[in-house]
Amino acid sequence: MRIRQLHADDWETYRDLRLESLTANPEAFASTHEREASFDEATWRERLTTGPLGRPNGVFVAEDESGRPLGTASIVYTEHHEAPMLVAMWVRDDARGQQVGATLVEATVDWARRAGDDQVVLWVVRDNAAAIALYERCGFDATGTVDVLPSNPCVNELEMLLTIPAS
């Protein structure tokens, strides 16, 4: 398995993987397949380079030896936190249990460290025990803050925070 950061020219790879994730596990995301399927090429390219605040972001993909995408994770700056946020984390069902998720989290945390940040924040669906366990193994702790999932107000999200260890 290899992890690589995607760039604007990888927009089709990212689009296809993101739409697959929204189809396979819609309950896990703050967005919807319907919303993102309407994005044009320029929007997908921008999402690979620039976050919601116009600051750079990182989008990573895990691939097997043949180049088949296994999962993805992004790290962006938002208006809600000083720390960058780990978002859009997803691993294909057939790649789960193989350290793909942990490796993607590590890539996003390394990106934040190189950007000079000392924390990473994320939101996870409160009922997603497997994802919560992954994030805890990676050093994230629940902050106690709970909110509703924007794509489904009947579902709660839990905020988690990682203080990046000094290297």
Buried (B, 14 or more C-beta within 10 A) or exposed (E): EEBEEBEBEBBEBBBEBBBBBBEEBBEBBBBEBEEBEEBEEEEBBBBBBBBBEEEEBBBBBBBEEEEEBBBBBBBBBBEEBEBBBBBBBBBBEEBBEBBBBBBBBBBBBBBBBEBEBEBBBBBBBBEBEEBBEBBEEBBBEBEEEEBEBEBBEEBBBBBBBBEBEEE
